[in-house]
């Protein structure tokens, strides 16, 4: 609802500024049908219009496939503000960085019960290390794990194969539904292969993965995409 003393920002968008996909956008191959025009009413303090404008441009560009220059022009004219496009470049850089980081990150889950669960092996620094897994308590799940299941998020892994094992209630165990291999001592271990990240160098590739990362963040946090760019 509105707050006393706030202004009303009215942003109108036409099909001329929202019907084309930028190079490398994940939706580039889809035939989107946009309305001929729309109007968005936002209650906010007038000093916040610049931030609101940046959020709108981000949403139009990364989630709707609108060319960035067209989105900036449309939002600037609608709100009557001059947007600092340097911030948009920094947001894109951050999204590309997180996209690269995503490919070195993985999630382990143990859905088979137990009172405690740990992971040991090359994934967590060696066989003398034991890293505790968390139990998901949320009804809607935790980072891909269902309620009641154990999960562990791992980041910064380099490409290669990693041998690991679970420790469930202080008993060594493997997940029979995941790849396994025998070690030199005849023990079965789970094996995980981390593949090299994709090439993200050209402007087209950066635009593609920035958009993909923005949508992934929105989905994972279950928030509207415009709110995810700035970590809200």
N, C-alpha and C positions, 0 to 999 in steps of 0.2 A: 504493500500500500504506500501511498504518498506520505511524505513527512513535511510538516509546516516549514516554509522557507525554501523548499526545494523548487527547482525549475523543471520544465517539461521538455525533454529533448525529443524532437520528432524527426525520424529518419525515413525518407522515402526512397525506394529503389525501383528502378525500371528494368525491363528485360534487356535493354541495350547494354547494361553494365553487369548483367548476371547470367549471360547465356553461353559464355565461352569458357572452356577449360584451359588452364595454363599448361605449358609444356611439362610432361612428366607427372601430371597429377594422377592419383590412383583412379579417379573417375573419368579419365580422358576417353576411355573406350566406350563409356556408357552414354546413351542418348537421354539426357535429362530434359524434362519438360518443366520450365519455370513459369510461374504466373507472369502476366504482362506487367504487373506492378504490385507493390505491397507497401504498407506503412507500419512502422514500429514505433510505439510510444514508450518512453523510458522515463521514470521518475528518478531524478538525481540532482545533486547540487550542480550548479552551473560550472563550478571549478573542476568538476569531474568529467566534463564532456570530452576532454581530450582522451582520457583513459577509455571512456565508453567507445569513442571513435576507433581507437586502436583494437579494442575487443571485437567490434563489428567488422572491421577490415579483416582481422584474423579469421573470424568465422566465415565470412564470404569467400576468402581466398583458399584457406586450407580445408574447409568442410563443404563448401558449395562449388569449388572449382572456378571461381571468378578470377580473372587476371588481377594481379596485385595492383597494378596501376589503375585499372578501372575501378576496383574496390576503394582505393584511396580517394580517387576523384569523386565517386558517388557519395561516400560518407562525409568527406570534407564539405561538399556543397550542401548536403542535407543538414549537417550540424552547424555549419558556418564556422569551422575551426580549421587551423592549419596543423596537420598531423606531422609528427616527427618520425619520418620513415626510417631513421637510423635505429629506432627501437624495434621496428619490424625486422630489420636485418639481424639484430641481436637475437630476437626470438627465433628466427630461422636458424641461426648458428647453433643456438641451444637445442633446438629440436633435432638438428642433424647430429649433434654430439650424442644426444640421448638415443637416437636411432642406432648409431654405431655401438653404443654401450649395450643396447638391447640384445645384439647378436652375441655378446659375450656373457649373457645372463641366462640362467636356467632355473627351473623350479623342480625340486624333488618332492614327491608325495608318497606317503605310506597310508593306504586306505584299509589296511587289514587288521586294525585294532591294536591293542596293547596299552599298557599304562604309561610307558615312556618310549621314546624313539630317538636314536642318534644316528649320525653318519660318520663313517671313518674311511680313510683311504686317500687316494691322490686328489680327489675333488676338494678336500678340506686341509691339505697340507701334509698328508702322510698317514701311515697306519698307526702311529702313536697318538694321533689327534682324534678326539671325539667331540663332534659338534651337535648340540641338542636341537631337535626339530620342535617346531611349535604346533600345538593342537589348535585347529580352527574352531572357534566358538561362535562364529557369526552364522546366522541362519541362511544368509545369502552367499556364503562361501568366502574364501580368503585366497586371492591371487590364483584362482584356478582350483584350489582344494575345497572339497565339500566340508560341511559342518561335521565335526568329530574326527576328521582325518588329520594326520600329521603332515607338515610341509616345511620345506627349507628353501629359501631363495639364495642362490649363489651368483656372485657378480665378478667381473674382471677375468674370466677364464680365457686363456689363449687357445687357439685352434689345436686340436690333438685329441687323443684317446685317453680317458681317465678311468681307472679301476677303483671301485668303491664298494662299500658294504654297509648294510644297516645293522644297528644294534637295538634290538627290541626287548625291553625288560631285561637288559644285560645279557641277551643271547644274540650271537651273530646270526644274521639272516640275509638272504637275497630276495629280490623281487622277481618271481618266476615269469612275470609278464614283461620284463625288460631284458635287453640283450645281456648275455653272460659269457664268461670265458674262464678257462682254467689257468691258474698261475703256475709258477715253476714248482710249487710245493703241492700241487694237486688240489688246491682249494678253488671253489667256484666263487667268482666275484661278478658283480654287475659292471657293465662297461658302458660308458657314455662318450660319444664322439661329438666334439665341438667343431663345427665347420667354420672355415674362414668367412668373415663378414663380406657382404657384397660391395662392389665398387660404389663409392659415394663421392665423386669428385667434380663432375661437370655441373653447371647450374641446373640442368634438367634433372640430373640424378638427385641433387640436393633438394630441389622443389618436390620431387616425388616422395622422398623419404621424410621430409619435414611434414608433408601432409599426412603421410601414413602414421608417423609418430604421434601427431596431434590427435588423430582419430583413435589410436590405440590408448592414449592417455585418457581420453574422454570415456572410452568404453570401460577401461579398468577402474576408473574412479566413479563411474556411474553418475557423471555430471554432464551438463551441457558442454560441448566442445569449447565455447568461448571462455569458460571459466578455468579450463585446464591449462591454458597457455601460460598463465601467470601464477600457477601453483595454488589457486584458491580451491 
